Amino acid sequence: MVSSSTFLFFFILLLNFFLFITSTQVSYTNRGITIDGQPKIFLSGSIHYPRSTPQMWPDLIKKSKEGGLDTIETYVFWNAHEPVRRQYDFSANLDLVRFIKTIQNEGLYAVLRIGPYVCAEWNYGGFPVWLHNLPGIEELRTTNPVFMNEMQNFTTLIVDMMKQENLFASQGGPIILAQIENEYGNVMTSYGDAGKAYVNWCANMADSQNVGVPWIMCQQDDAPEPTINTCNGWYCDQFTPNNAKSPKMWTENWTGWFKSWGGRDPVRTPEDLAFSVARFFQLGGTFQNYYMYHGGTNFDRMAGGPYITTTYDYNAPLDEYGNLNQPKFGHLKQLHAALKSIEKALVSGNVTTTDLTDSVSITEYATDKGKSCFFSNINETTDALVNYLGKDFNVPAWSVSILPDCQEEVYNTAKVNTQTSVMVKKENKAENEPEVLEWMWRPENIDNTARLGKGQVTANKLIDQKDAANDASDYLWYMTSVNLKKKDPIWSNEMTLRINVSGHIVHAFVNGEHIGSQWASYDVYNYIFEQEVKLKPGKNIISLLSATIGLKNYGAQYDLIQSGIVGPVQLIGRHGDETIIKDLSNHKWSYEVGLHGFENRLFSPESRFATKWQSGNLPVNRMMTWYKTTFKPPLGTDPVTLDLQGLGKGMAWVNGHSIGRYWPSFIAEDGCSDEPCDYRGSYTNTKCVRDCGKPTQQWYHVPRSWLNEGDNTLVLFEEFGGNPSLVNFKTIAMEKACGHAYEKKSLELSCQGKEITGIKFASFGDPTGSCGNFSKGSCEGKNDAMKIVEDLCIGKESCVIDISEDTFGATNCALGVVKRLAVEAVC
């Protein structure tokens, strides 16, 4: 009989053998990351697991694969996983192992950006605030032993977790690359010699983890070998690694930009994004990652900034709700297919680049089986005619053409041959759901703070909100008292309270009466609040409620930037031309973290305090008020969105799940153009913007997995004052699909799971206009385009249309006219 210990020994031996034969060797050369000795090009996309839900992950990753990606990249969010020191959370949408295994199940690779500093417009850049408050911490991201010990502890925790599940490629898993630190090179000079020492320590610490795959550092021009330095930005074609042995890698190609409260909505065109990718691979790129491929949602309090919105859509190829953002998704999918078709040439071919002019060039990748070509034109206004081997090719301004055989163009970045999807928000069709939600309410109890000035902690100074609140809440009360007599020099009929604020929100109360509120906007870190006050002889209570809107996440020594009431806090008395100032900054201040409703979890269905809600006489435009209602889930499977029009600012919960901060009353600044965005020329986040003069964010994502089949609860905390009567749920669905594609290409129309029910327009020739506004041009094919498209598409979920005169008949178009097909299909 074989003993149990002997059996266990042979089982472990067999398991190790199996892992050995199924493991993947990942290394690199200057021609690319190699998998088992074979160099490859990688097309990757960022998806941040906490910004969606586990139920969404399979669909997001499947769509990424369908879009032509072979790799998914994600940060690891320290403050989400270790909110309290040595207390860890990897549950629900923080289940990192489940996320990586979901990637693996779809047959894709993974890049694990451990950081653990992440930036990512995430609260405090991903660092837990308790780290800032540890004894001995002077600043983060430098050679501070306390910080370094904590960073190594968390990095090792994540690495060990991945190893235990055999998730590194060296163990047969999907993780082919790991990242340490993040964009430190952008700020390193501010840390002096300690910054350089810190980078070396990071590289050595990472290498000592023995993960069996290469480590990368982005934006780190002096990354120590064998760490690979990589590029982040809108364009990285001119990037050169610091090590001649390293591949040219792009870890963040920004597909759009984030949105801030009060800011306009940035949009990056598909043409420019595709141009940036094609140029990168034309000039030797080997690994390219879209940041973001799916942006998602900043649930709960995880938005950083400060002033980053709850939506993190990022104008990514997959929108916040997981829908295809067309035409961006499809245009990139076609690019990926073109690049993959010449992969062998890109990683092993002999490269020759010929500059025809300052802006026009030809790059040839030659192998023993032939040549593949890129023709590029970086002129911002003028198209180019490229003659190659006696044949002319038109290359539009600011575009790249890909010719796998150097004879026929299969793709040009400026020529979009994929559909535009028009998404709409539809009324909630839940069964037996009233048109208007029925609300209950209760006030937030602020008597002890605003009126009596009672707190838990006192100090004879103003305290940084990060230090006092430790990020347990957005809210911190600063309370003090001042005794005055009418004969005091400061006493006058024109007294004001002046407060120097860090840039977040302040609500000021004097003797329990609200005297005013103020806030700033993104990238403003100080302002002065000053309001007239009516004081009384004797004791006066001054209570200041500070509300943060996410802690700063980027910049040199960003962790030291103060939040809350930074001071001074002054009473100002005026007697004619004379001004008398009484500084209260060093008075005895009392502090209270949070609000009672949050402490009592009024948002949770399980809270034992969630009673005493009032119905009837619903107050509106009332500060510090809680609202609650019930609702049925919208029918179907379409994504659900919550319209919070009419509200001021606050937080919202569905069945106890926080959907994040809301602030629809913050109107986006002006500066939008009515003209279509010109893709030509370098992009920045201010180039193409929309939704000026509208609520910064009116719609809020409610994941389907958070909804019950029966009754559901929505709870709102209204900080500013608003009217919940306009609040309602809607679903997001595709209304129509449009195309305006080029001759000799095919156009696929899809209603994304629904049938095409009608064709409103179809014309082959030189039609003009855009989706919803097409019209026939000066010439057209002789066959009936409407009937042809109707026969091909109606009643189907998708259809493919060959755009040629063989399909639509000969045209009467003049010589030189670029023929296109315009279609508008109804879903």
Buried (B, 14 or more C-beta within 10 A) or exposed (E): EEEEEEEEEEEEEEEEEEBEEEBBEBEBBBBBBBBEEEBBBBBBBBBBBBBBBBEBBEEBBBBBBEBBBBBBBBBBBBBBBBBEEEEEEBEEBBBBEBBBBBBBEBEBBBBBBBBBBBBBBBBBBBBBBBBBBBEEBEBBBBBBEBBBEBBBEBBBBBBEBBBEBBBBBBBBBBBBBBBBBBBBBBBBEEBEEBBBEBBBBBBEBBBEBEBBBBBBBBBBEBBBEBBBBBBBBBBBBEBBBBBEEBBBBBBBBBBBBBBBBBBBBBBBBBBBBBBBBBBBBBBBBBBBBBBBBBBBBBBBBBBBBBBBBBBBBBBBBBBBBBBBBBBBBBBBBBBBEBBBBBBBBBBBBEBEEEEBEEBBBBBBBBBEEBBBBBBBBBBEEEBBEBEBEEEEBBBBBBBBBBBBEBEEBBBBBBBBBBBBBBBEBBEBEBEEBEEEBEBBBBBBEBEBBBBBBBBEEEBEEBBBBBBBBBBBBBBBBBBBBBEBEEEBEBBBEEBBBBBBBBBBBBBBBBBBEBBBBBBBBBEBBEBEBBBEBEBEEEEBBBBBBBBBBBBBBBBBEBBBBBBBBBBBBBBBBBEEEEEBEBEBBBBEBBBBBBBBBBEBBBBBEEBEEBEEBEEEEBBBEBBBBBBBBEBBBBEEEBBBBBBBBBBBBBBBBBBBBBBBBBBBBBBBBEEBEEEEBBBBBEBEBEBBBBBBEBBBBBBBBBBBEBBEEEEBBBBBBBBBBBBBEBBBBBBBBBBBBBBBBBBEBEBBBBBBEEBBEEBEBBBBBBBBBEBEEBEBBEBBBEBBBBEBBBEBBBEEBBBEBBBBBEBBBEBEBEEEBEBBBBBBBBB
